[in-house]
C-alpha cells in the first residue's frame, strides 16, 4: 500500500493547477476575449496603456478600448505580428475566429 502514497503529492500538485479552471467559463465574444487576453496590458492603468498615453500625448487615448480610430485590419495585424513591446499571438493561443471577434469588438462601438 505504500506505493499508492507516493503519487499523492503529484496528484495534489496537479489538482492545484486544474482546480482553478474547473467551473470557469470561457470568455464569450470579443469583449470577453479582450478582457482575458488584452486588458492585462491594454486596460486602464496598465503598462501598454500608460506607454501609449505618453506616446500620443493626449492626441488620442492610450487605452485602445476608448479609441474610435481602430480598424479590424490593424487589430489583426497587431495580434498576429510581433512588434517591440508586444508579442505575437499564435493561432494555437488565439484562433482566427477569436482574433476576428476581438477585432470586431475594438473596431465597433463597444457599447457606447
MOPE-V566589 format. One record per backbone hydrogen bond with DSSP energy under -0.5 kcal/mol. NH is the residue of the N-H (numbers start at 1). CO is the residue of the C=O. If there is no record, write none. Layout:
((NH | CO) (NH | CO))
This chain:
((4 | 1) (5 | 1) (5 | 2) (6 | 2) (7 | 4) (8 | 5) (9 | 5) (11 | 7) (12 | 8) (13 | 9) (14 | 10) (15 | 11) (16 | 12) (17 | 13) (17 | 14) (18 | 14) (19 | 15) (21 | 18) (22 | 18) (22 | 19) (24 | 21) (32 | 28) (33 | 29) (34 | 30) (35 | 31) (36 | 32) (37 | 33) (38 | 34) (39 | 34) (41 | 38) (42 | 38) (43 | 39) (46 | 43) (48 | 41) (49 | 41) (50 | 46) (51 | 47) (52 | 48) (53 | 49) (54 | 50) (55 | 51) (56 | 52) (57 | 53) (58 | 53) (59 | 56) (64 | 62) (66 | 63) (67 | 64) (75 | 71) (76 | 72) (77 | 73) (78 | 74) (79 | 75) (80 | 76) (81 | 77) (82 | 80) (83 | 86) (86 | 83) (89 | 79) (90 | 88) (93 | 90) (94 | 90) (99 | 95) (100 | 96) (101 | 97) (102 | 98) (103 | 99) (104 | 100) (105 | 101) (106 | 102) (107 | 103) (108 | 104) (112 | 109))
